[in-house]
Amino acid sequence: MAMVAVTAALISFFAFVIMRVTTPQMTTLFTDLSLEDSNAVIKDLERQSHSLRNPQRRRPIILVPKDRSRGCA
């Protein structure tokens, strides 16, 4: 039973490491936009096929992959 637990822990650890390594580094593109402005920016970025993230719904912050941040604006 202990071998199964150790194996599961190792698989979980390596899965976590692989996910962290393959996830792109995100950088801030815009902060403190109005709701209308943030929606317009998000629609435009989605139209251009940019991946983005908006982690905080209360205070809009739009994050894009660091390697693509120069081509977004």
N, C-alpha and C positions, 0 to 999 in steps of 0.2 A: 504494500500500500504506500509506503514511503517513497518508493521508486516512481510510482505514478505521480505523486505530488511533486517530486523534484522535476520530473519530465515536464509536467504541465507548467510549472513555474518557469523553467528554462524556455519553453516554447512561447509563453506569454512575454517574457523579457525580450526575446529576440524579435517577436512581432512588434512590440512597442518600439524598439530601437529602429527597426526597418521603417516603421511608419513615420517616426521623427526625422529620419535621414531623408526620406523621399518627399516629405511635405515641404513645399517651397517657403523660403523665408518671406514674411510679409512686411511691408513698410507702409507708413501712413501716406495716403494721397491727399485726403481732405479731412478737416475736423470742424466741428461746430457749425455745420451747415444747417440751414432751415430744412424742415421736412420736405418742402417742395423742391428745393435745390438738390438735396441728397437723392430724392427719387429720380430727378432728371439725370444726375450724374450716373446713378446705378443703371438706369435704362440705357444710357449712352455706352457705358462700359460693357454691358451685356450684349448690346448690338455689335460691338467691336470684338466680341468673344474673349474678353479679358476675364480671368477669374478674379473674384473679389470677395471680401468678407466685411460684414458690418457687425462687430462683436457686441456693441453696446447700443441697445435700442433707445435708451433715454437720451444719450448724447451722441449724435451720429458721428462715427469715425469710419471712414472708408479705407480699407486696407487692400493693397494689391501686391502681387509677387514682386519682390525687390528687383529682380532682373528685368521686369517689364514696366517699372514705374516711370521711366523717362518717356516711353512711347504712349502713355495714356492721355496726357494732357494735350 
